[in-house]
Amino acid sequence: MAVEKIVFKEMSHLDYLFTLHIKKLREAKGWSQQDLSKKMGVTLSFVGNVESFIQRHKYGIRHLTLLAKVFKFKSMSKLFDFPTPEHDMIRLTLKVAPKKKKDGTPSKGKDVEVIKIEPIEKSGVE
């Protein structure tokens, strides 16, 4: 029987906030992760992998144009309509558990919950 576990991931604060922003835009349209992946022309699992934070997948420069077109933005700056990140790098503490169906039986995949976000302090000279 699979159990939940705690996983730590380091990433840029910008990547984290950008992913949350795109997720919010996606949900406002009523699109699933697979819907957005299809519209972008990437693999069906791509957006889900990005949003899970346990995978190494992230939105890159190439995806900016695809996202702007999908959301019908005339300017790519609309993709960055969220507050400037406070930190360079952050450490996420994630609770990862086996996914379950509504009836409690095991399902394919994992449920991932961000339970803590900590800035990573740089060492060295500024």
C-alpha angles and dihedrals in degrees: 000000000000118000134199118266139188117243129185122212130181120209141146115282088229092057090050095049093042091052091050091048093051090046090053091050090048093050092047087059091048091241124149121225088258091051091056092044090053093047090051092048095237130122114298092244096050101093091042090052092050093048094047093066090207092088124070091236116120136165110266137192091277091057094055093075092044092051094046090052094045092051090042094236115165089204127041088217087079087069088065098050094131134090120291111261114259094212138040098220131014137190117225122205106208130191108213119193135167111268116249133199120238089265090056097252119132118272134190116275137020136281111227124194125185104225101170139016119196130178115239108229116222118232121212136042121330 
